[in-house]
Amino acid sequence: MISPKLYKSSRTYDFFMKFLGYESGIDRFLTGLKLDCADDCRILDVGCGTGLLGLHFLERYSQSSLQATDLEPNFLQATLDNATRRKIAHDRISVGVSNVSSPTQVTSLDGTLKTLSADSFDLICMGAVVGYADDTEHSVRELLHLVAPGGYLINIEMNESPTGKFVSHRYHYRNIPLQRMQQVVIDTGCEVSVSKLKLSHLPAKFTRTAIIARKPA
Ligand SMILES: C[S@@+](CC[C@H](N)C(=O)[O-])C[C@H]1O[C@@H](n2cnc3c(N)ncnc32)[C@H](O)[C@@H]1O
């Protein structure tokens, strides 16, 4: 488990993601990704934080819907606040508390528990969250189970550069090596590719690498 003090202030996190240019760097990276998704695709953002990944895809696919989950309710609120800022209608978004250790279990803010079904998302996105799972490999497998045939899991993961390792250590993030992550994806029968962030995606390039899995159609 993470320290209870980490990520308590979604406002501070949001401020730094914007102020340091992280959010726009990741946004530029995602814009450059060629994906074969329908306009009404179903999106899941796991450990959504301030919602930068899920909201990007909601803007890109005009009829899409988003299920955003996080361990901390204040981040779910930050995601909704950012949706308002980006003029994205809230009726396209469901938010719920979920631990990435059991990512299929989601408790909505009114306390209703639901279980996410297999094959029910066309696009799952996550960034710097699966390293907080009790068993990272198990969580990746569970998440791939939720991906519909032909769908994607995009993981904007902490990278293995000195800066990535330093930030991971600072935030108690324990990820499995990139190669192992790729193998876990391959073992589930999905295709996998790794995309390094470029200079144009600074400063996100310093700490993140994208692992993109696709389930066969
Ligand atoms: C480094 S932030 C990443 C936020 C966003 N996904 C991004 O790419 O910038 C990590 C997020 O994971 C959430 N988190 C931490 N531990 C978690 C857990 N066990 N289950 C689900 N979310 C968790 C934190 O609350 C925080 O919002």
The ligand as a Gaussian input file, in Angstrom:
#p B3LYP/6-31G(d) Opt

LIG

0 1
 C        1.211000       9.339000     -10.093000
 S       -0.532000       9.559000      -9.975000
 C       -0.956000       9.239000     -11.667000
 C       -2.169000       9.981000     -12.118000
 C       -2.459000       9.881000     -13.603000
 N       -2.877000       8.539000     -13.964000
 C       -1.257000      10.262000     -14.431000
 O       -0.858000       9.510000     -15.324000
 O       -0.711000      11.340000     -14.197000
 C       -1.025000       8.102000      -9.185000
 C       -2.544000       8.023000      -8.961000
 O       -2.833000       6.695000      -8.558000
 C       -3.691000       6.735000      -7.439000
 N       -3.444000       5.524000      -6.661000
 C       -2.435000       5.269000      -5.796000
 N       -2.528000       4.027000      -5.314000
 C       -3.607000       3.477000      -5.894000
 C       -4.225000       2.207000      -5.792000
 N       -3.735000       1.240000      -4.996000
 N       -5.325000       1.974000      -6.539000
 C       -5.836000       2.927000      -7.354000
 N       -5.303000       4.158000      -7.478000
 C       -4.197000       4.426000      -6.758000
 C       -3.346000       8.011000      -6.696000
 O       -4.419000       8.428000      -5.891000
 C       -3.066000       8.951000      -7.866000
 O       -4.226000       9.591000      -8.324000

